[in-house]
Amino acid sequence: MSRRTGSVLLGAVGVLLIGLAGFNFLVPPPVTSAPEQSAGALIGAAVGQVEVRRGGSARWLPVKVGEPLADGDEVRTGLFSEATIHLRGASSVTINPNTVFVVGEERVKRSSFELGEGQIVAAIPDEAGREYEFRSRGSEAVASAERGEFSLVTDGKGTVVVDSKRGAVKLRSKGKQVEVVKGKRSIVRPEQTPSDPLPVPASVALQVRWPARKTLKTKARIKGTTAAAAIVMVNGIQVRADGQGDFSLEVPLREGKNQLVVSSTDAAGNSVVQQSPEIVVDTRPPDLKVDAKGLWK
């Protein structure tokens, strides 16, 4: 190769390198997307009938374990059903049967949620590093904690019950705040402030007003008194007691002999069962006997 040819090749290579450098300077490198953050809440377990309704949707769909949840998503459980939601910071919420739970906002140091109706149990480890706030539908009551374990119950009509199992929970409503420590309970009744915390009862009281022992009706109204916001079951039909512990529901009766079984379970899991006396339903018309002897004489 001649010296002239070598000089030409070196010049061409130099021009090419300069051109590539200019291209890299003018054209920015491709943008790589940052890895997605893990969901603030996801379904950890589901037993029985557990459904989710995505924010703004009218449809309830069966949940899937591991399914992420977003702000505004609602989770509901049916009778004898339960779900566990994993939250940030190794925290969790257990959703008890017949409960509606709404996922709320995720902020840097605070997570907020809403309990529509029913009962949840929140478990927050000491190292969670954030505050968890739970509102209750139909009430101004807000329960919040940075650590501990507590249950929250609401009837969706203004009654809220908080039991602390570990740590302390702040419960505020109507301008008053109380601290519910381990083994204590506070109740917010409709349009009222939180009650002063008292020890969680070791048992639950139940008083039932039974219907008449004999009746012509195939339905009976069962009324009674138990713990505030307790779950009352009458022959498989559920109702939640109000803020005063009063409950009332109508149950079907069949022809013949009937017996009613009433159970009450409070926020702490205390239960009591009562059985009714035998109730007899007789809807048959009375037998009519007409003695026509001598009628046509």
LUMTOR-981088 format. One line per field, with one value per residue (C-alpha): residue number from 1; chain; x, y, z. Coordinates in steps of 0.5 Angstrom, whole numbers, plus 500, padded with zeros to 3 digits. Each point is the difference from the previous one (the first is absolute). Example, Ala and Ser with C-alpha at 12.3 -4.5 7.8 and 13.67 -1.06 7.14 Angstrom:
nr = 1;2
kette = A;A
c1 = 525;502
c2 = 491;507
c3 = 516;498
//
This chain:
nr = 1;2;3;4;5;6;7;8;9;10;11;12;13;14;15;16;17;18;19;20;21;22;23;24;25;26;27;28;29;30;31;32;33;34;35;36;37;38;39;40;41;42;43;44;45;46;47;48;49;50;51;52;53;54;55;56;57;58;59;60;61;62;63;64;65;66;67;68;69;70;71;72;73;74;75;76;77;78;79;80;81;82;83;84;85;86;87;88;89;90;91;92;93;94;95;96;97;98;99;100;101;102;103;104;105;106;107;108;109;110;111;112;113;114;115;116;117;118;119;120;121;122;123;124;125;126;127;128;129;130;131;132;133;134;135;136;137;138;139;140;141;142;143;144;145;146;147;148;149;150;151;152;153;154;155;156;157;158;159;160;161;162;163;164;165;166;167;168;169;170;171;172;173;174;175;176;177;178;179;180;181;182;183;184;185;186;187;188;189;190;191;192;193;194;195;196;197;198;199;200;201;202;203;204;205;206;207;208;209;210;211;212;213;214;215;216;217;218;219;220;221;222;223;224;225;226;227;228;229;230;231;232;233;234;235;236;237;238;239;240;241;242;243;244;245;246;247;248;249;250;251;252;253;254;255;256;257;258;259;260;261;262;263;264;265;266;267;268;269;270;271;272;273;274;275;276;277;278;279;280;281;282;283;284;285;286;287;288;289;290;291;292;293;294;295;296;297
kette = A;A;A;A;A;A;A;A;A;A;A;A;A;A;A;A;A;A;A;A;A;A;A;A;A;A;A;A;A;A;A;A;A;A;A;A;A;A;A;A;A;A;A;A;A;A;A;A;A;A;A;A;A;A;A;A;A;A;A;A;A;A;A;A;A;A;A;A;A;A;A;A;A;A;A;A;A;A;A;A;A;A;A;A;A;A;A;A;A;A;A;A;A;A;A;A;A;A;A;A;A;A;A;A;A;A;A;A;A;A;A;A;A;A;A;A;A;A;A;A;A;A;A;A;A;A;A;A;A;A;A;A;A;A;A;A;A;A;A;A;A;A;A;A;A;A;A;A;A;A;A;A;A;A;A;A;A;A;A;A;A;A;A;A;A;A;A;A;A;A;A;A;A;A;A;A;A;A;A;A;A;A;A;A;A;A;A;A;A;A;A;A;A;A;A;A;A;A;A;A;A;A;A;A;A;A;A;A;A;A;A;A;A;A;A;A;A;A;A;A;A;A;A;A;A;A;A;A;A;A;A;A;A;A;A;A;A;A;A;A;A;A;A;A;A;A;A;A;A;A;A;A;A;A;A;A;A;A;A;A;A;A;A;A;A;A;A;A;A;A;A;A;A;A;A;A;A;A;A;A;A;A;A;A;A;A;A;A;A;A;A;A;A;A;A;A;A
c1 = 500;503;501;494;495;502;499;493;497;503;496;494;500;501;494;496;502;498;493;498;502;496;494;501;500;494;496;498;501;493;496;500;494;501;498;492;499;497;492;498;495;499;496;504;495;492;495;493;497;504;499;503;497;505;500;494;498;493;502;502;505;504;506;507;505;506;496;502;495;499;497;493;499;495;501;494;499;494;497;506;505;506;506;507;503;507;502;507;505;498;493;494;492;496;493;494;494;495;504;502;507;502;507;502;506;508;504;507;499;493;495;492;494;493;496;493;497;502;506;508;506;506;507;506;507;504;505;494;503;493;493;494;493;494;493;493;494;495;504;505;504;507;505;507;507;507;501;496;494;492;493;496;492;495;493;500;495;504;502;508;503;508;503;508;504;507;502;496;495;498;492;497;493;497;506;502;505;502;505;498;506;500;494;496;494;497;493;498;492;497;501;504;507;504;499;505;504;498;502;498;495;501;493;494;493;494;493;495;492;497;494;493;501;494;498;497;505;506;504;503;503;506;503;505;506;507;507;501;501;500;498;494;498;493;499;505;498;504;499;505;498;500;504;495;501;493;498;493;499;495;501;495;497;497;494;500;506;505;506;505;507;503;507;504;507;504;506;504;498;496;494;493;495;492;495;492;495;496;496;494;497;493;497;494;493;496;496;493;495;492;495;494;496;493;502;494;495
c2 = 500;507;505;504;495;499;507;500;494;503;507;496;496;507;503;494;500;508;498;495;504;506;495;498;507;502;494;499;492;496;501;494;500;500;493;500;501;494;501;503;495;493;494;495;495;499;495;499;505;506;505;507;506;504;508;502;494;497;492;496;495;494;502;496;499;505;505;507;505;507;507;499;492;497;493;497;493;495;496;496;503;503;504;503;506;501;507;504;499;493;502;496;501;494;501;496;497;505;506;505;503;506;501;507;505;498;506;500;499;498;496;501;495;500;494;500;495;494;499;500;498;505;497;505;498;505;501;502;507;503;502;496;504;496;504;497;501;504;503;505;495;499;495;501;496;499;494;494;496;502;498;505;499;505;499;505;504;504;495;498;496;499;495;500;493;503;507;506;503;507;501;507;502;507;504;495;494;495;495;492;496;493;496;506;502;507;501;505;501;504;507;499;501;493;497;500;493;495;493;495;496;492;498;503;501;498;501;497;502;493;500;497;492;499;504;501;503;497;506;503;506;499;506;500;503;499;503;506;498;493;495;496;494;497;493;503;507;505;507;505;503;508;504;499;492;500;495;498;496;495;493;495;494;494;496;496;500;505;502;506;501;507;501;507;501;506;504;496;493;499;496;497;496;499;496;502;496;495;505;496;503;498;503;495;502;497;494;502;495;501;496;500;495;502;506;498;498
c3 = 500;498;505;496;501;507;502;496;504;507;498;498;507;504;496;502;507;501;497;505;505;498;499;507;502;496;502;507;502;501;506;504;505;507;503;503;507;504;501;507;501;497;502;504;501;499;503;498;496;499;494;498;497;496;501;496;498;501;500;505;498;504;503;498;505;499;496;501;503;498;503;500;499;505;503;503;503;501;505;503;496;501;497;501;497;501;500;500;506;501;503;498;501;501;497;504;497;498;499;495;500;496;498;500;499;501;502;502;507;501;497;500;500;501;503;497;504;505;503;499;504;498;502;499;502;504;494;496;499;498;503;498;501;499;499;501;495;503;506;501;504;498;503;499;502;499;503;504;498;501;497;497;500;497;498;494;504;505;505;500;505;501;504;501;501;499;501;500;495;499;499;499;498;501;502;506;500;504;500;501;503;500;503;500;495;498;497;495;500;494;501;506;503;501;507;505;499;505;500;495;503;501;498;496;503;496;501;495;500;497;496;503;501;495;494;494;496;496;502;507;502;504;505;505;503;500;499;495;493;502;494;502;496;500;497;495;499;502;502;504;507;500;504;506;499;498;494;496;494;497;499;497;503;498;501;506;506;499;504;499;502;501;501;501;499;502;497;505;497;506;499;503;498;502;498;499;504;495;495;497;493;498;494;499;501;506;498;500;501;499;503;494;504;500;496;495;505
//
